[in-house]
Amino acid sequence: MKQTKLRKSDIILHTLNPYTPEMQRYLSLSKEIEQLMNNAEDENDSCIPIELVAEFCVLQEELYQKALKKNKEEAN
């Protein structure tokens, strides 16, 4: 049996309402980080402020926990 490992972002996006302020911020941060990475000169370019990465990681973990809780509640 082949299993697919889902990323946290996949679980978040498929479970939570994309129109909540938290989700809008998460999507905005994700897009901003992606744009900064695309504009980097090379792989060693420090193009993303650490504060932006930290905010994204903290928000992602909070949303992931909410998504897991919602999935668990729906399963019961």
KETI-350984 format. One record per atom (N, C-alpha, C): residue in one letter; x, y, z. Coordinates in steps of 0.001 Angstrom, whole numbers, plus 500000, padded with zeros to 6 digits. Each point is the difference from the previous one (the first is absolute). Layout:
residues N
AXYZ ...
***
This chain:
residues 76
M500851498820500000 M499149501180500000 M500895501241500000 K499737500870499067 K500784501221499886 K499330501117500803 Q500788500635500847 Q499469501119500775 Q500636501294499515 T499214501033499997 T500499501311499628 T500163500818501268 K501179500557500175 K500229500827501172 K499577501436499668 L499031500483500743 L499527501363499797 L500855500978500796 R500227501134499416 R500711501053500706 R499017500744500895 K500536500699500984 K499141500782500896 K499155500980499205 S500608500644499032 S499248500995499224 S498841499356499242 D500188498777499495 D498914499309499304 D498831499734500941 I500307499536501195 I498959499710500990 I499266501280500383 I500749501066500215 I499403501284500366 I499071500496498892 L500490499993498772 L499232500540498881 L498752499188499679 H500049498694500226 H498854499154499685 H498988499907501137 T500371500485501183 T499137499835501165 T499358501292500467 L500750501075500004 L499522501250500597 L499419500955498958 N499150500886500471 N499355501006499168 N501042501020499526 P500180500153498690 P501029500910499494 P499662501481500154 Y498784500299500462 Y499584501394500103 Y500132500591501396 T500502499216500958 T500209500551501337 T501235500895499977 P500065500970500907 P501169500883500030 P501331499238500188 E499988498964500833 E501227499224500211 E500455499332498711 M499053499420499280 M500345499328498756 M500439501008498939 Q499363501155499970 Q500407501025499047 Q501438500447500271 R500345500155501278 R501365500381500364 R500984498899499618 Y499627498742500256 Y500843498856499660 Y500275499956498493 L498964500174499208 L500154499982498546 L500827501186499511 S499800501147500638 S500764501193499650 S501487499814500310 L500292499468501181 L501395499753500371 L500644498987499058 S499265498971499686 S500515498971499100 S500350500594498638 K499110500817499486 K500229500638498697 K501184500958500060 E500098500753501069 E501103500955500150 E501341499276500080 I500056498907500760 I501235499221500112 I500374499411498643 E499012499484499289 E500264499427498676 E500549501065499044 Q499421501191500020 Q500479501081499136 Q501428500397500346 L500294500096501292 L501355500348500421 L501003498930499563 M499602498749500109 M500890498916499583 M500225500025498488 N498951500290499252 N500134500073498542 N500889501150499554 N500057501059500798 N500821501157499666 N501421499903500533 A500316498935500699 A501350499828500550 A501007499851498871 E501191500514500236 E501053499915498987 E500509498575499846 D500139499301501104 D500423498605499973 D499530499328501285 E500332498732500178 E499511499257501164 E500604500475501322 N501057500774499951 N500625500508501223 N499569501420500347 D499141500576499195 D499506501357500238 D499053499994501204 S500310500826500976 S499138500084501194 S498877500986499703 C499034499528499231 C498970500882499454 C498745500099500858 I499869499130501000 I498779499975500798 I500333500392501442 P499372501060500504 P500239500395501394 P499568498879500961 I500799499769501008 I499732498921500956 I498674500213500725 E499613501249500206 E498728500289500657 E498829499482499170 L500116500103498683 L498960499519499097 L499900498476500065 V501145499351500011 V500030498534500095 V499431499552501344 A500376500684501061 A499517499636501333 A498488500151500094 E499470501108499501 E498544500206500030 E499288498914499203 F500540499672498832 F499400498961499168 F499993498653500716 C501126499644500610 C500111498702500679 C499052499897501194 V499915501052500785 V499107500002501163 V498545499906499550 L499635500790499009 L498629499985499496 L499672498646499368 Q500948499442499278 Q499774498690499385 Q499741498937501061 E500757500011501063 E499809499004501060 E498648500176500679 E499596501238500261 E498690500254500612 E498870499501499094 L500095500303498724 L498963499574499059 L500003498488499815 Y501164499401500024 Y500107498544499882 Y499307499316501168 Q500214500515501205 Q499350499422501176 Q498477500147499900 K499528501148499510 K498560500201499814 K499447499017498964 A500741499804498927 A499566499081498955 A499931498569500524 L500998499597500774 L499984498659500569 L498804499817500928 K499733501012500814 K498871499932500928 K498686499912499216 K499875500785498952 K498778499978499194 K499817498634499334 N501071499453499468 N499925498670499361 N499594498923501013 K500532500101501203 K499676499037501047 K498534500107500399 E499506501229500141 E498595500216500361 E499070499492498912 E500355500206498743 E499164499553498895 E500006498483499878 A501085499378500426 A500083498535499928 A499128499336501046 N499720500711501097 N499174499436501081 N498550500212499781 
***
